Amino acid sequence: MESIDIRRAKNGDEKILAYIQTESWKSAFRGILSDEDLEKLTDITRVTEMYERTLRNYPEHGFILLIGEKPHCISFWSASRENDMKDFAELICIHSLPDNRRRGYGSMMIEHIFGEIKKAGFEKVMLWVFADNLPARKFYEKAGFVPNGKTKLFRGAVEMMYCKDL
């Protein structure tokens, strides 16, 4: 069995982060977002530039899970961006390459993120997930998240807020 390691994302990881996110989005969000939006949002150059900015500004909040030496899963979190939820952390993203999904790596990553969030002093965490992304919703529910009734639109797709006490 190959070793599993979760390490903090660092400068120089931008292309790895962008690759995992764009490949994840292409498989997970097809049929949820329009083909045109999905093409724009998975432009590798734009996503790489976003991660360059993210790692400059929030390097302590990103993680990469490696299977052996191969990056497979990424995750970022922050303090909640919702004005009325300042006592919550926010799980910004968790993305996995499609070829190793449903093997427990996402669960390992989310447990690691929960530990990081607790170390930062948060007792609650929230996230947004597409209502039509049933595999992701099942994953979050298995991790203890529950929908709180808040919704919003992103490029025509409904997102639902989920929350969890840590």
Buried (B, 14 or more C-beta within 10 A) or exposed (E): EEEBEBEEBEEEBBEBBBBBBBBBBBEBBEEBBEEEBBEEBBEEEEBBEBBBEBBEEBEEBBBBBBBEEEBBBBBBBBBBEEEEBEEBBBBBBBBBBEEBBEEEBBEBBBEBBBEBBEEEEBEBBBBBBBEBBEEBBEBBBEBBBEBEEBEEEEBEBEBBBBBBEE
